[in-house]
Amino acid sequence: MATIAHGKWRALVLVGIAELFAMTLWFSGTAVGPELAEAWNLSAAETAWLTNAVQLGFVVGALLSASLTVADVVPPRYLFAGSALTGAAVTALIAGAVSSGLPAIVLRFLTGVTLAGVYPTGMKMMAAWFDEGRGLAIGVLVGALTVGSASPHLLRAIGGIGRPDLVLYGTAGLAALGGLLVLAYEDGPHQPETSPFDPSAIRRIVTDRGVVLANAGYFGHMWELYAVWTWIPIYLVASLEAGGTANPEQLASLLAFGTIAIGGVGAWLAGSAADRWGRSLVTSVSMGVSGTACLLAGLVYGSSLLVVVPFVLVWGFFIVADSAQFSAAVSELADPSYVGSALTLQTAVGFLITMVSIQLIPAVRNVIGWRWAFVPLVVGPLVGTGAMLWLRSLPEATRLANGRR
């Protein structure tokens, strides 16, 4: 037992660090979007595709992985490592060989494809070690993902403004290191044997009532999450300018990093809370707070830093606090032989939804400005909360967090 206890904490630290490093690739293009737009004369729509291409690539990669049950056939450490190293090479290629928008967007798409082998695989690796405390473990993993996703904004703020190559090479180097680190991972005691290819597995996943409701909660959460993460730096620049703050661009990058990164703490604490008090309760509270913030962002816009800073940090804390719990729920509700494919399918559809909300925000902004641009996102938390409360009332919910609904 002591050996297992030591092994699971070693696995959590190892995979968490590898995930943090690998996921720096996600917003590497977004963070340097202003520089690339100026250098390559990109339109607003083309600049948005530096992020949306990653979302689309992730969706394509995840759907292919799920339909072929790759995550349940290939040993997870090799899938994770190969994906991270390939993503690092693609990102470095943007910095070293690209000088226009279209090839960069194509390479960002390929980056998303590779990340489909990182994020869901990492969750499966945690589920293999943690039966008790699974919410905490996946929460820590999502926290690492969150801090990693925020890191390009920090790199830009401390030396990357005007130097997109530094941010791109830096994130590529970190991702490669993450890919190498994860090779030291050992399979956990709850790791199922690799499963044969089974096309009917997807049908069983999408008709399981508990899994469907947990996914609906996740989809509502994702409608809000990546749209906020993508556009919060631009919103902050506009808000700081409206409030008369000097040097708004650098400060907005730092605040964007803080807004996203603090979600790592939220995911960790929410994971522990969900293991004690229930996944449906914690996810509903989190979505309630973040959904309210979508409405309050208009009132906070242009206010002093004493108002803006705590507001975005609270928003950032709660907006991703629940994320891991939807995945933990699916890992507990789905057929154990195809948990990897169920998680991959969940994230694939979730990220497909983000493409719509990411494109929606600048369209709304063009009509009513940045002050109220986030209001349409409140629909996601409303739908997600309804789904999780419905799940809470069903017999399937007794399988969540060892009976803690």
C-alpha positions in Angstrom: 0.0 0.0 0.0 2.8 2.4 0.8 4.4 1.7 -2.6 1.1 2.5 -4.3 0.7 5.6 -2.3 4.2 6.8 -3.2 3.6 5.8 -6.8 0.4 7.8 -7.3 1.9 11.0 -5.9 5.0 10.6 -8.0 2.7 10.1 -11.1 0.7 13.2 -10.2 3.7 15.4 -9.9 5.3 13.9 -13.1 2.3 14.1 -15.3 1.3 17.5 -13.8 4.6 19.0 -14.7 4.6 17.4 -18.2 1.0 18.7 -18.8 1.9 22.2 -17.7 4.9 22.3 -20.1 3.1 20.7 -23.0 0.0 23.0 -22.8 2.1 26.1 -23.1 1.6 25.5 -26.8 -2.1 26.2 -26.7 -2.1 30.0 -26.4 1.4 30.6 -27.8 0.0 31.9 -31.1 -2.8 33.8 -29.3 -0.3 35.6 -27.0 1.8 36.9 -29.9 -1.3 37.6 -32.1 -0.9 41.4 -31.9 2.7 41.1 -33.2 1.9 38.6 -35.9 -1.1 40.6 -37.0 1.0 43.7 -37.4 4.0 41.9 -39.1 1.8 39.9 -41.5 -1.0 42.4 -42.0 -3.7 40.0 -40.6 -7.3 40.9 -40.3 -9.2 40.5 -37.1 -10.7 37.2 -38.4 -7.3 35.8 -39.4 -5.9 36.8 -36.0 -8.7 34.9 -34.3 -7.9 31.8 -36.3 -4.5 31.7 -34.6 -6.6 30.4 -31.7 -9.5 28.8 -33.5 -7.2 26.7 -35.7 -5.9 25.0 -32.5 -9.4 24.4 -31.3 -10.3 22.9 -34.7 -7.2 20.8 -34.8 -7.9 19.5 -31.3 -11.4 18.6 -32.3 -10.2 16.7 -35.4 -7.4 14.9 -33.6 -9.7 14.0 -30.7 -12.5 12.7 -32.9 -10.0 10.6 -34.9 -8.5 9.3 -31.6 -12.0 8.5 -30.2 -13.3 6.9 -33.3 -10.2 4.7 -33.6 -10.0 4.3 -29.8 -6.3 5.3 -30.0 -6.3 6.5 -26.4 -7.1 2.9 -25.3 -4.8 1.1 -27.7 -1.5 3.1 -27.5 0.3 3.0 -24.1 -0.5 6.4 -22.6 3.0 7.6 -21.9 4.1 7.1 -25.5 1.0 8.8 -26.9 1.5 11.8 -24.6 5.2 12.0 -25.3 5.0 11.7 -29.1 2.2 14.2 -29.2 4.0 16.8 -27.1 7.2 16.5 -29.1 5.4 16.8 -32.4 3.6 19.9 -31.2 6.8 21.4 -30.0 8.4 20.9 -33.4 5.4 22.4 -35.2 5.5 25.5 -33.0 9.2 26.0 -33.5 8.6 25.8 -37.2 6.2 28.8 -37.0 8.9 30.8 -35.3 11.7 29.8 -37.6 10.2 29.4 -41.1 6.8 31.2 -41.4 6.3 34.7 -42.6 2.6 34.9 -43.4 -0.8 34.0 -41.9 -2.0 31.0 -43.8 0.9 28.6 -43.1 0.9 29.7 -39.5 -2.8 28.9 -39.2 -2.2 25.5 -40.8 0.6 24.8 -38.3 -1.6 26.0 -35.4 -4.2 23.5 -36.6 -1.5 20.7 -36.5 -0.6 21.9 -33.0 -4.2 21.3 -31.9 -4.1 17.8 -33.4 -1.1 16.9 -31.4 -2.6 18.3 -28.2 -5.5 15.9 -28.6 -2.9 13.3 -27.6 -1.9 15.2 -24.5 -4.8 16.5 -22.5 -7.3 13.5 -22.5 -4.3 11.1 -22.2 -3.1 12.9 -19.1 -6.6 12.5 -17.5 -6.6 8.8 -18.3 -3.2 8.5 -16.7 -4.5 10.1 -13.5 -7.6 7.9 -13.4 -5.2 4.9 -13.6 -3.6 5.9 -10.3 -6.5 7.5 -8.4 -9.6 5.8 -7.4 -10.1 7.6 -4.2 -9.2 11.3 -4.7 -9.7 11.2 -8.4 -11.4 14.7 -8.4 -8.3 16.1 -6.7 -5.9 14.4 -9.1 -7.6 15.5 -12.3 -8.1 18.9 -10.7 -4.4 19.2 -10.2 -3.9 18.1 -13.8 -6.3 20.7 -15.1 -4.7 23.2 -12.9 -1.4 22.4 -14.5 -3.0 22.8 -17.9 -4.4 26.1 -16.9 -1.1 27.6 -15.7 0.5 26.2 -18.9 -2.1 27.8 -21.1 -1.5 31.1 -19.3 2.3 31.0 -19.5 2.7 32.5 -23.0 1.0 35.7 -21.8 3.7 35.8 -19.0 6.5 35.2 -21.5 5.2 38.0 -23.7 4.8 40.4 -20.7 8.4 39.9 -19.5 10.2 40.1 -22.8 8.1 39.0 -25.7 6.3 42.2 -26.7 7.6 42.8 -30.2 9.5 39.4 -30.1 7.0 36.7 -31.0 9.9 34.3 -31.8 11.0 34.3 -28.1 7.5 33.2 -27.0 7.1 30.6 -29.7 10.6 29.1 -29.2 10.1 29.2 -25.4 6.8 27.3 -25.4 8.2 24.8 -27.9 11.1 24.1 -25.6 8.9 23.7 -22.6 6.6 21.3 -24.5 9.5 19.2 -25.7 10.7 18.9 -22.1 7.3 17.8 -21.0 7.2 15.1 -23.6 10.5 13.7 -22.4 9.5 13.9 -18.8 6.4 11.8 -19.2 8.4 8.9 -20.5 9.3 8.2 -16.9 5.6 7.6 -16.1 4.6 4.0 -15.0 1.1 2.6 -15.4 -1.1 2.8 -12.4 -3.0 -0.1 -10.6 -6.3 1.0 -12.1 -5.0 1.1 -15.7 -7.1 -1.1 -17.8 -5.5 -3.4 -20.3 -5.2 -2.0 -23.8 -8.5 -2.6 -25.5 -9.2 -3.8 -29.1 -10.6 -1.4 -31.6 -14.4 -1.5 -31.2 -16.6 0.8 -33.3 -19.6 0.1 -31.1 -17.8 1.7 -28.1 -18.7 5.2 -29.3 -22.4 4.3 -29.6 -22.4 3.0 -26.0 -20.7 6.2 -24.8 -23.2 8.6 -26.5 -26.2 6.7 -25.3 -25.2 6.4 -21.6 -27.6 8.8 -19.7 -25.1 9.7 -17.0 -22.3 10.3 -19.4 -24.6 12.4 -21.6 -25.5 14.7 -18.7 -22.0 15.0 -17.5 -21.0 15.9 -21.0 -23.8 18.5 -21.3 -22.4 20.1 -18.1 -19.0 20.2 -19.7 -20.3 21.6 -23.0 -22.0 24.5 -21.1 -18.8 25.2 -19.2 -16.7 25.1 -22.4 -19.0 27.6 -24.2 -17.8 30.2 -21.7 -14.2 29.1 -20.8 -12.2 29.4 -24.0 -14.0 32.5 -25.3 -13.0 34.3 -22.1 -9.5 33.0 -22.1 -9.1 34.0 -25.7 -10.5 37.5 -25.5 -9.8 38.6 -21.9 -6.4 40.2 -22.9 -8.1 42.4 -25.5 -11.0 43.2 -23.2 -8.5 44.2 -20.5 -6.6 46.5 -22.9 -9.9 48.2 -23.8 -11.0 48.4 -20.2 -7.7 49.8 -19.0 -7.6 52.4 -21.8 -11.2 53.4 -20.9 -10.1 53.9 -17.3 -7.1 56.0 -18.2 -4.4 53.4 -17.2 -0.9 54.1 -18.5 0.9 51.4 -20.6 -2.3 49.2 -20.8 -0.8 46.5 -23.1 1.9 45.2 -20.8 -0.4 45.4 -17.8 -3.2 43.6 -19.7 -0.8 40.7 -20.5 0.2 40.4 -16.9 -3.5 40.5 -15.8 -4.4 38.0 -18.5 -1.7 35.6 -17.2 -3.1 36.1 -13.7 -6.7 35.6 -14.7 -6.0 32.3 -16.5 -3.3 31.0 -14.1 -5.3 31.5 -10.9 -7.7 29.0 -12.3 -5.0 26.4 -11.6 -5.6 27.0 -7.9 -9.3 26.9 -8.5 -9.1 23.5 -10.2 -7.0 22.1 -7.4 -9.3 23.3 -4.6 -12.5 22.4 -6.4 -11.1 18.9 -7.0 -10.6 18.4 -3.3 -14.0 19.9 -2.6 -15.8 17.7 -5.1 -14.3 14.6 -3.6 -15.7 15.6 -0.3 -19.0 17.3 -1.1 -19.9 16.1 -4.6 -19.1 16.8 -8.2 -22.6 18.1 -9.3 -22.6 20.6 -6.3 -19.2 22.0 -7.0 -19.7 22.3 -10.7 -23.0 24.1 -10.3 -21.6 26.6 -7.8 -18.6 27.3 -10.1 -20.8 27.8 -13.1 -23.1 30.1 -11.1 -20.2 32.4 -10.2 -18.6 32.5 -13.6 -21.9 33.0 -15.4 -22.7 35.9 -13.2 -19.2 37.4 -14.0 -20.2 37.3 -17.7 -22.9 39.8 -16.8 -20.9 41.9 -14.4 -18.0 42.4 -16.8 -20.0 45.2 -18.4 -20.3 47.0 -15.1 -16.7 46.6 -14.2 -15.4 47.8 -17.6 -13.4 51.0 -17.4 -13.2 50.9 -13.6 -10.1 51.4 -11.5 -7.6 48.7 -11.0 -8.9 48.2 -7.5 -12.1 46.9 -9.0 -10.8 45.3 -12.2 -8.0 43.2 -10.7 -10.0 41.4 -8.0 -12.9 40.9 -10.4 -10.9 39.2 -13.1 -9.0 37.1 -10.6 -12.3 35.8 -9.0 -13.7 35.1 -12.5 -10.5 33.3 -13.5 -10.6 31.2 -10.3 -14.1 30.0 -10.8 -14.3 29.7 -14.6 -12.1 26.7 -14.7 -12.6 25.4 -11.2 -15.2 22.9 -12.3 -13.5 21.8 -15.5 -11.8 18.7 -14.1 -14.9 17.5 -12.4 -16.8 16.9 -15.6 -13.9 14.7 -16.8 -13.7 13.0 -13.4 -17.4 12.3 -13.7 -17.1 10.7 -17.1 -14.2 8.6 -15.9 -16.5 7.3 -13.1 -19.7 6.8 -15.3 -18.3 5.4 -18.5 -17.4 1.8 -19.4 -14.0 1.3 -17.8 -12.5 -0.3 -20.9 -13.1 2.8 -23.0 -12.6 5.7 -20.5 -9.8 7.1 -22.7 -12.1 7.3 -25.7 -15.0 8.7 -23.6 -12.8 11.5 -22.3 -11.4 12.1 -25.8 -14.9 12.4 -27.2 -16.0 14.7 -24.5 -13.2 17.1 -25.0 -13.6 16.9 -28.8 -17.2 18.1 -28.8 -16.4 20.6 -26.0 -13.7 22.2 -28.0 -15.8 22.2 -31.2 -18.3 24.3 -29.2 -15.6 26.8 -28.2 -15.0 27.6 -31.9 -18.5 29.1 -32.1 -18.2 31.1 -28.9 -14.7 32.4 -29.7 -15.9 33.7 -33.1 -19.1 35.1 -31.5 -17.4 37.5 -29.1 -15.7 39.8 -31.7 -19.0 39.8 -33.7 -20.9 41.0 -30.6 -18.1 43.4 -29.8 -18.5 45.0 -33.2 -22.1 45.7 -32.5 -22.1 46.8 -28.8 -18.4 47.2 -27.9 -16.3 45.3 -25.3 -18.3 46.4 -22.3 -21.1 43.9 -22.8 -19.4 41.5 -25.3 -19.3 38.6 -22.8 -23.0 38.6 -22.0 -24.0 35.9 -24.5 -21.6 33.5 -22.7 -24.0 33.2 -19.7 -26.1 30.7 -21.7 -23.4 28.1 -21.2 -23.3 28.1 -17.4 -27.1 28.1 -17.3 -27.3 25.0 -19.5 -24.4 23.3 -17.8 -25.8 23.9 -14.3 -29.2 22.5 -15.3 -27.6 19.3 -16.7 -25.5 18.7 -13.5 -28.5 19.2 -11.2 -30.5 16.7 -13.3 -27.6 14.2 -13.0 -27.5 14.8 -9.3 -31.2 13.5 -9.0 -30.5 10.3 -10.9 -29.3 6.8 -9.6 -26.2 7.1 -11.8 -25.0 9.9 -9.5 -24.2 7.4 -6.8 -21.1 6.4 -8.8 -19.7 9.9 -8.6 -16.9 10.5 -6.0 -17.7 7.2 -4.2 -21.3 8.2 -3.6 -20.9 11.9 -3.1 -23.1 13.4 -5.8 
